[in-house]
Amino acid sequence: MTSKTAEETIKELHNELNATKKSLDQFRKITGEIKQRAEEAHQLLEQLKSNPNLSESQIFESADVPKNVQRFIKSIPKARDDDTTRPQTSHEDAPVFEHNDA
């Protein structure tokens, strides 16, 4: 059985700390990007509310939506009026518990 010296343990902990700092920095970057996209989506929504007659391309131009985001949005199937699919409500997502007195 080998035992670590205090110096080896400190070195390992230091390496783990550095790796954790890198992960945290990446997380902060990603959350910042998500926040930015959410703000852009909010701006688009406000523009749609203020002028519902804008074409899709006019909306994208006025909001300066990146081309890759435009392609992604356009790839999403459009909802039809006769579409029976609908989002679930929160109570539909809740698990069902059965009670047995047996």
WOURTA-V301529 format. One record per residue. N is the residue number from 1. D_LAST is the distance of its C-alpha to the last C-alpha in Angstrom with 2 decimals. Layout:
BEGIN
N,D_LAST
N,D_LAST
END
This chain:
BEGIN
1,53.75
2,55.52
3,55.30
4,56.09
5,58.81
6,58.23
7,60.46
8,58.36
9,55.16
10,56.85
11,58.11
12,54.66
13,53.16
14,56.08
15,55.48
16,51.78
17,52.81
18,55.30
19,52.76
20,50.34
21,53.20
22,53.96
23,50.36
24,50.36
25,53.66
26,52.30
27,49.23
28,51.56
29,53.73
30,50.86
31,49.42
32,52.96
33,53.31
34,50.01
35,51.20
36,54.51
37,52.90
38,50.71
39,53.88
40,55.62
41,52.79
42,52.97
43,56.73
44,56.30
45,53.88
46,56.36
47,59.15
48,57.19
49,56.51
50,60.19
51,61.53
52,59.14
53,62.10
54,62.63
55,62.39
56,60.07
57,63.09
58,64.46
59,61.20
60,61.15
61,64.82
62,64.55
63,61.58
64,63.18
65,60.11
66,60.65
67,61.18
68,58.21
69,55.91
70,57.60
71,56.97
72,53.30
73,52.92
74,54.80
75,52.58
76,49.46
77,48.90
78,49.83
79,47.31
80,48.43
81,48.20
82,46.33
83,43.93
84,40.34
85,39.02
86,38.12
87,36.75
88,33.10
89,32.37
90,30.48
91,27.32
92,27.31
93,27.34
94,24.32
95,21.19
96,18.27
97,14.98
98,11.78
99,9.13
100,5.43
101,3.78
102,0.00
END
